[in-house]
Amino acid sequence: MLKETYDYAVAIARKNFRRSAKYSLNGFLGFGIVELVTLIGITYLEISRTPMQYSAAFVSGVALEFFLNEYWTTRNQGFHGAHIFGLLFRLLKFETMNIVGTSLAVTVQFTLFKLFALNPLIGNVIGSAFAFPINYYIQMRVVWKIRITDDVPKG
């Protein structure tokens, strides 16, 4: 039973390796945009870390992630229909799912800090690593209707 579960998990990971690697790279690029928009707001626009600035930075970075995933990561896979309305609706779903994933990562980070006084930077890495497969699965399924287990034989 345990061996079959392990083999099934390995098969899913192999099937999704390339797409999840692209998805991960897009996340790093989106994070870079979040930081860049924040830097521009603080340095050039003299906006001092307001909720509006954080919101603009988050939405901008996540939008970049979405468009990279839409046109590169999931190209020729899943659902991409309904023209501009469908595109905007998928973007809204992606932004919403990203908030859920970020909340999960922050919850893990905060819990590790409170329970074990773990450095928040290390907690952030652990929280992000914990949230990544969950966020990947949910976004592929909800936004593009891609089932990551398709074509993977069960034990």
C-alpha positions as CSV (number, residue, x, y, z in Angstrom):
1,M,0.0,0.0,0.0
2,L,2.7,2.5,1.0
3,K,4.9,1.5,-2.0
4,E,1.9,2.0,-4.4
5,T,1.2,5.4,-2.9
6,Y,4.9,6.4,-3.3
7,D,5.1,5.1,-6.9
8,Y,1.9,7.0,-7.7
9,A,3.3,10.2,-6.2
10,V,6.5,9.8,-8.1
11,A,4.6,9.2,-11.4
12,I,2.6,12.4,-10.8
13,A,5.8,14.4,-10.0
14,R,7.4,13.1,-13.2
15,K,4.4,13.9,-15.3
16,N,4.2,17.4,-13.9
17,F,7.9,18.2,-13.6
18,R,8.3,20.4,-16.6
19,R,5.0,22.4,-16.1
20,S,5.7,22.8,-12.4
21,A,9.2,24.0,-13.1
22,K,7.8,26.7,-15.5
23,Y,5.1,27.5,-12.9
24,S,7.8,28.0,-10.2
25,L,10.0,30.2,-12.5
26,N,7.0,32.3,-13.2
27,G,6.4,32.7,-9.5
28,F,10.0,34.0,-9.0
29,L,9.5,36.4,-11.9
30,G,6.2,37.6,-10.4
31,F,7.9,38.1,-7.0
32,G,10.6,40.2,-8.7
33,I,7.9,42.4,-10.2
34,V,6.3,42.8,-6.7
35,E,9.6,43.9,-5.3
36,L,10.3,46.2,-8.3
37,V,6.9,47.9,-8.0
38,T,7.4,48.3,-4.3
39,L,10.9,49.8,-4.8
40,I,9.6,52.2,-7.5
41,G,6.7,53.3,-5.1
42,I,9.1,54.0,-2.2
43,T,12.0,55.5,-4.2
44,Y,10.5,57.5,-7.0
45,L,6.9,58.1,-6.0
46,E,7.8,58.5,-2.3
47,I,4.9,56.2,-1.3
48,S,5.7,54.7,2.1
49,R,4.5,51.2,2.1
50,T,0.8,51.8,2.0
51,P,-1.9,49.2,1.5
52,M,-2.5,50.7,-2.0
53,Q,1.1,50.2,-2.9
54,Y,1.2,46.7,-1.6
55,S,-2.0,45.9,-3.5
56,A,-0.6,47.4,-6.8
57,A,2.6,45.5,-6.3
58,F,0.9,42.2,-5.6
59,V,-1.7,42.5,-8.4
60,S,1.1,43.4,-10.9
61,G,3.4,40.5,-9.9
62,V,0.6,38.0,-9.9
63,A,-0.7,39.3,-13.3
64,L,2.7,38.7,-14.8
65,E,2.7,35.1,-13.3
66,F,-0.8,34.5,-14.8
67,F,0.1,35.7,-18.3
68,L,3.3,33.6,-18.3
69,N,1.4,30.6,-17.1
70,E,-1.5,31.3,-19.6
71,Y,0.8,31.6,-22.7
72,W,3.8,29.5,-21.8
73,T,3.3,27.0,-19.0
74,T,-0.2,25.8,-19.9
75,R,0.0,26.5,-23.7
76,N,-1.9,23.8,-25.6
77,Q,-3.1,22.3,-22.3
78,G,-6.4,22.8,-20.4
79,F,-9.0,25.4,-21.0
80,H,-8.1,28.7,-22.6
81,G,-11.5,29.7,-24.2
82,A,-14.1,32.4,-24.0
83,H,-11.8,35.1,-25.5
84,I,-11.3,38.3,-23.4
85,F,-14.1,37.6,-20.8
86,G,-12.7,34.1,-20.2
87,L,-9.1,35.5,-20.0
88,L,-10.2,38.1,-17.4
89,F,-12.2,35.6,-15.5
90,R,-9.2,33.2,-15.4
91,L,-7.0,36.1,-14.3
92,L,-9.4,36.9,-11.4
93,K,-9.4,33.2,-10.4
94,F,-5.6,33.1,-10.5
95,E,-5.3,36.3,-8.4
96,T,-7.8,34.8,-5.9
97,M,-6.0,31.5,-5.7
98,N,-2.7,33.3,-5.2
99,I,-4.1,35.1,-2.2
100,V,-5.1,31.7,-0.8
101,G,-1.7,30.2,-1.4
102,T,0.1,33.2,0.1
103,S,-2.2,33.0,3.1
104,L,-1.2,29.4,3.6
105,A,2.5,30.2,3.3
106,V,2.2,33.1,5.8
107,T,0.2,30.9,8.2
108,V,3.0,28.3,8.2
109,Q,5.6,31.0,8.6
110,F,3.8,32.6,11.5
111,T,3.1,29.2,13.2
112,L,6.8,28.2,13.0
113,F,7.8,31.6,14.5
114,K,5.3,31.4,17.3
115,L,5.9,27.7,18.2
116,F,9.6,27.4,17.7
117,A,10.8,31.0,17.4
118,L,12.1,30.1,14.0
119,N,13.6,33.0,12.0
120,P,10.9,34.4,9.8
121,L,13.1,34.2,6.7
122,I,13.5,30.4,7.2
123,G,9.8,30.1,8.0
124,N,9.0,31.9,4.8
125,V,11.0,29.4,2.8
126,I,9.4,26.5,4.6
127,G,5.9,28.0,4.3
128,S,6.4,28.6,0.6
129,A,7.7,25.1,0.0
130,F,4.7,23.7,1.9
131,A,2.2,25.9,-0.1
132,F,3.8,25.4,-3.5
133,P,2.3,21.9,-4.4
134,I,-1.1,22.9,-3.0
135,N,-1.2,26.2,-4.9
136,Y,0.1,24.5,-8.1
137,Y,-2.6,21.8,-7.9
138,I,-5.4,24.2,-7.1
139,Q,-4.5,26.7,-9.8
140,M,-4.0,24.1,-12.5
141,R,-7.4,22.6,-11.6
142,V,-9.4,25.7,-11.0
143,V,-8.0,28.2,-13.5
144,W,-7.1,26.0,-16.5
145,K,-9.1,22.8,-15.6
146,I,-5.9,20.7,-15.9
147,R,-6.0,17.5,-13.8
148,I,-2.4,16.8,-12.8
149,T,-3.2,13.1,-12.3
150,D,-4.5,12.5,-15.9
151,D,-2.7,9.7,-17.7
152,V,-1.0,8.6,-14.5
153,P,-1.6,4.9,-13.9
154,K,-2.8,4.0,-10.3
155,G,-0.8,1.3,-8.6
